[in-house]
Amino acid sequence: ATRASAVRRKDRIEFEFQYSKGSTGKREYFVEGTSELQLISTSGVKAHFVDWEHKKWIDFEGTEGSPTVTKVTDKRYKVEFDNLGDSVVFHKANPLI
């Protein structure tokens, strides 16, 4: 990414990644925690992870496409999307309620 930003909303944090104008292709993101992350594959939400110890979650809703999720370790995952454009926004990250 050529630029990354995060904006806190009332009920979430939005992440935006900017890439070179006109670029498309595979985009890789890593999710890493200080404690074990659990991938919730039955939630109906894209790449939905929960850190139960710290009561936080993140998912990759807000963009088109289906991600490929690869477990690297219990605390780290790789999330890949094919054919995303030059601006990518993910809408959700928040403490568990």
N, C-alpha and C positions, 0 to 999 in steps of 0.2 A: 504494500500500500504506500502511496505517496503522502497520505495524510490519514490520521485516525482521530476520532473524537468520541466523547461520551457526554450525553446530556441527561441529567436527572429530571425526571418527570415526577408528578405526584405519586404515581403508583408503579413506576418502573424506571429503568435506566435504558436509554437507547444508545446503541453503538453504531457509528457510521465510519465506513472505510472508503476512501477515495483512491482510485487508481489512475494511471495515465489516461488522458482523454481518448476515448474510442477503443480502449483495450477491453478485451473479453477473454474468457478462458477459465481455467481451473483456479479456484480460490481455496487456500488452506488456512484454517484457524485452529489454534490450540486452546483447549480449556484445561486449566491446571489449578489444583487446590492444595491446601496444606493438610487436608485430611482426605479420606477416600471419597470419590465421587461415584454416584450411582446413576447409570443411564436408565431413564424411564422410557422404555420403548413402547409401552402400551397406553401412553397418555394422549396420543393423537396429536402431539406437538413435535415439531422438528427438533431433533437433537436436544432433548430435554434432560438436563443433568441436575441432580440434587446433592448438596453437601449437608447431610443430616446433622452432623456434629455442630456446624456453624449456622444451621438453619437458613441456608441460602440456595437459590436456584438460578439457572440460566437456561435459555433455549434459543433457537435460531429461527424463530418466526419472523416474518416481515420481508422475506425475499422469496422469489420463485425458485422452483427446483427442489429436488430431494437430495439431502446430504448423504454422504457416505461417512460413517463414524467408525473410527479405528481406535481400539483401546491400546494405549502405549504402556501405561502402568495403572495401578489402582487410583492414582491421583492425577493422571494426565490422559487426555484423549485428543485425537486429531479429527476435525470436522472438515470435509471437503465438499465443495459444490462445483459442478461443471457449468461452464458457459454463463457466468454472471457478468454484468456490465461493469462500467467504470465507477459506479456509485452503489454501495451496498449498505443497507441499514437493517439492523436486527433490533427488534422492539422490546425485548424482555430480559431483564435480570432484576432480581429483587430478593429481599428476605422472605422466608416462608411466613405465612400469616397463620 
